[in-house]
């Protein structure tokens, strides 16, 4: 009778059993349910933009340029979002533009009655205007040029600013008329008061003369 041949073990069987045991042990350790508290607590911080008390009249993407007087050339100021904001209490409108990535302010000025938009020569997508700007933390006279992605957006921007400036001009004219009317009324009142005072003085003088005349007259027998 032939001897039985020994059964050869499958290569790597022992290693596989060890790996399985290690994985099971690791699984048991991971499933402990322990909670690790964060080392640093991050608290929410309220971020203000200064635009909380204003209503947005216009919000568009554009590229802004400013004219460098020293170099006699246009320089790019930034690419981002230009807004027209109307204050809820004062009704004043300002133009604000921030750079897209950094949110740095590259234009910040009021729209006043003298604000006049002009088409940029050679481009129907651009406008040019003068303003007293406060973007750098101090008032400076600047000449800006802005370029939009379409003719329609440029026209909408220009028309809205022209409308605001025209409305301010009418209001200023009305205020001047009211001031003139008030000044006229005050002048009339002053003249009337002067005449009244003169009349009182004249009457007092006449009364005094009449009293003196009666006092100096010889009584009749």
C-alpha positions in Angstrom: 0.0 0.0 0.0 1.4 3.3 -1.1 2.2 5.9 1.5 0.0 9.1 1.5 1.7 12.1 0.2 1.9 15.1 2.6 -0.5 17.9 1.9 1.4 21.0 1.0 0.2 24.2 2.7 -1.0 27.0 0.5 1.7 29.6 0.1 1.0 32.7 2.2 -1.8 31.2 4.3 -0.1 32.0 7.6 0.4 35.6 6.5 -3.2 36.0 5.5 -4.4 34.7 8.8 -2.2 37.2 10.6 -3.4 40.1 8.4 -7.1 39.1 9.1 -6.5 39.0 12.8 -4.8 42.4 12.7 -7.6 43.9 10.6 -10.2 42.6 13.1 -8.3 44.0 16.0 -8.0 47.4 14.3 -11.7 47.3 13.6 -12.5 46.7 17.2 -10.2 49.7 18.2 -11.9 52.0 15.7 -15.4 51.2 16.8 -14.8 52.3 20.4 -17.2 55.3 20.0 -14.7 57.7 21.6 -15.2 61.4 20.8 -12.2 63.7 20.4 -12.9 67.4 21.3 -11.5 70.0 18.9 -8.4 71.8 20.1 -9.5 75.2 18.8 -13.1 76.5 18.7 -14.0 78.7 15.8 -16.6 81.4 16.6 -18.8 83.0 14.0 -17.7 86.6 13.2 -20.2 89.1 11.7 -18.8 90.7 8.6 -20.1 94.1 7.6 -19.6 95.7 4.2 -21.1 99.1 4.9 -23.9 98.4 2.5 -26.4 97.2 5.0 -28.4 100.5 5.0 -28.5 100.7 1.2 -30.7 99.3 -1.5 -29.1 97.9 -4.7 -30.2 99.7 -7.8 -27.7 98.1 -10.1 -25.2 95.2 -9.9 -23.0 94.3 -12.9 -19.6 92.9 -13.7 -17.1 95.3 -15.4 -13.5 96.4 -15.7 -12.5 99.8 -14.3 -9.7 102.1 -15.4 -8.4 105.4 -14.0 -6.5 108.0 -15.9 -3.0 108.6 -14.7 -2.2 112.3 -15.2 1.5 111.9 -14.5 1.9 109.1 -17.0 -0.8 110.5 -19.3 -2.3 107.1 -19.8 -5.1 104.8 -18.7 -4.3 102.3 -16.0 -6.4 99.3 -15.0 -8.0 99.8 -11.6 -9.6 96.3 -11.2 -12.1 93.8 -12.5 -15.1 93.0 -10.4 -18.7 94.1 -9.6 -19.9 97.7 -9.9 -23.0 98.7 -7.8 -25.3 101.7 -7.5 -26.5 101.9 -3.9 -29.3 104.1 -2.6 -29.3 104.9 1.1 -32.6 104.1 2.8 -32.7 107.3 4.9 -30.9 110.0 2.9 -31.8 108.7 -0.6 -28.2 109.5 -1.7 -26.8 107.2 -4.4 -23.2 106.1 -4.5 -21.2 104.1 -7.0 -19.1 101.3 -5.4 -16.9 98.8 -7.2 -14.9 96.0 -5.7 -12.3 93.7 -7.2 -13.5 90.2 -7.8 -11.1 88.1 -5.7 -9.8 90.5 -3.0 -13.0 92.6 -2.7 -10.8 95.6 -2.4 -12.7 98.8 -3.2 -11.5 100.4 -6.4 -14.2 103.1 -6.8 -16.4 104.7 -4.1 -18.1 108.1 -4.7 -21.5 109.8 -4.7 -23.6 110.3 -7.8 -24.2 114.0 -7.9 -26.0 116.4 -10.2 -22.8 117.2 -12.0 -22.0 113.5 -12.7 -22.1 113.1 -16.5 -21.4 109.9 -18.3 -19.8 110.1 -21.8 -19.3 107.4 -24.3 -15.6 106.3 -24.6 -14.2 107.1 -28.1 -14.0 104.0 -30.1 -15.9 101.6 -27.8 -19.7 101.4 -27.4 -19.2 99.2 -24.4 -17.4 101.8 -22.3 -18.2 105.0 -20.5 -16.0 107.9 -19.1 -16.8 110.3 -16.2 -15.2 112.5 -13.6 -15.8 112.1 -9.9 -14.5 113.0 -6.4 -13.6 109.5 -5.3 -12.9 108.1 -1.8 -11.7 104.6 -2.6 -8.2 105.2 -1.2 -9.4 106.8 2.0 -9.1 110.4 0.9 -11.1 112.6 -1.5 -9.4 112.8 -4.9 -10.6 114.0 -8.3 -10.5 111.1 -10.6 -11.3 110.4 -14.2 -12.7 106.9 -14.7 -13.5 104.6 -17.6 -15.5 101.5 -17.3 -15.9 98.6 -19.8 -18.8 96.1 -19.8 -19.3 92.8 -21.5 -22.1 94.1 -23.7 -23.5 97.2 -25.2 -26.8 96.7 -23.4 -25.1 96.7 -19.9 -23.2 99.8 -20.7 -26.3 101.6 -21.9 -28.2 100.5 -18.8 -25.4 101.8 -16.5 -25.1 105.1 -18.3 -28.9 105.7 -18.6 -29.5 105.0 -14.8 -26.7 107.4 -13.7 -27.9 110.1 -16.1 -31.4 109.7 -14.7 -30.2 110.0 -11.1 -28.1 113.1 -11.9 -31.1 114.7 -13.8 -33.4 114.1 -10.8 -30.9 115.7 -8.4 -30.6 118.7 -10.7 -34.4 119.2 -10.7 -34.5 118.9 -6.9 -31.7 121.4 -6.5 -33.6 123.8 -8.9 -36.8 123.4 -6.8 -34.8 124.0 -3.6 -33.4 127.2 -5.1 -36.8 128.4 -6.0 -38.1 127.7 -2.6 -35.2 129.5 -1.0 -35.8 132.5 -3.3 -39.5 132.5 -2.4 -38.7 132.3 1.3 -36.1 135.1 0.9 -38.7 137.2 -0.9 -41.3 136.7 1.8 -38.8 137.5 4.5 -37.8 140.7 2.6 -41.5 141.7 2.3 -42.0 141.0 6.0 -39.0 143.1 6.9 -40.2 146.0 4.7 -43.7 145.8 6.2 -42.2 145.8 9.7 -40.1 148.8 8.9 -43.1 150.7 7.5 -45.1 149.8 10.6 -42.3 151.0 12.9 -42.1 154.3 10.8 -45.9 154.7 11.1 -45.8 154.2 14.8 -43.0 156.7 15.2 -44.9 159.2 13.0 -48.1 158.8 15.0 -46.1 159.2 18.2 -44.5 162.4 16.8 -47.9 163.8 15.8 -49.4 163.0 19.1 -46.5 164.7 20.9 -46.8 167.8 18.8 -50.5 167.9 19.4 -50.0 167.6 23.1 -47.4 170.3 23.2 -49.7 172.6 21.2 -52.6 172.1 23.6 -50.3 172.6 26.6 -49.0 175.9 25.2 -52.4 177.4 24.2 -53.9 180.2 26.3 -57.1 179.1 28.0 -60.2 181.1 26.9 -62.1 183.2 29.4 
